[in-house]
Amino acid sequence: MAWVLVVGAVNWGLVGLLDLNIVETIFGGSSSMLTRAVYIVVGLAGAYKAYMLVTVKK
């Protein structure tokens, strides 16, 4: 799961810094089903990580 969060973080960092969206470049634009699938997986990984941070006690 960590690599999915890294992909999302690097992609958004590049969008902010260089206006370059690697996910859309690789998978065929914002309307591509593959691009949408990557965004969904990254979003689910982020939601799961947030849930784990809030609920898991150390």
Rosetta blueprint (number, residue, H / E / L):
1 M L
2 A H
3 W H
4 V H
5 L H
6 V H
7 V H
8 G H
9 A H
10 V H
11 N H
12 W H
13 G H
14 L H
15 V H
16 G H
17 L H
18 L H
19 D L
20 L L
21 N L
22 I H
23 V H
24 E H
25 T H
26 I H
27 F H
28 G L
29 G L
30 S L
31 S L
32 S L
33 M H
34 L H
35 T H
36 R H
37 A H
38 V H
39 Y H
40 I H
41 V H
42 V H
43 G H
44 L H
45 A H
46 G H
47 A H
48 Y H
49 K H
50 A H
51 Y H
52 M H
53 L H
54 V H
55 T H
56 V L
57 K L
58 K L
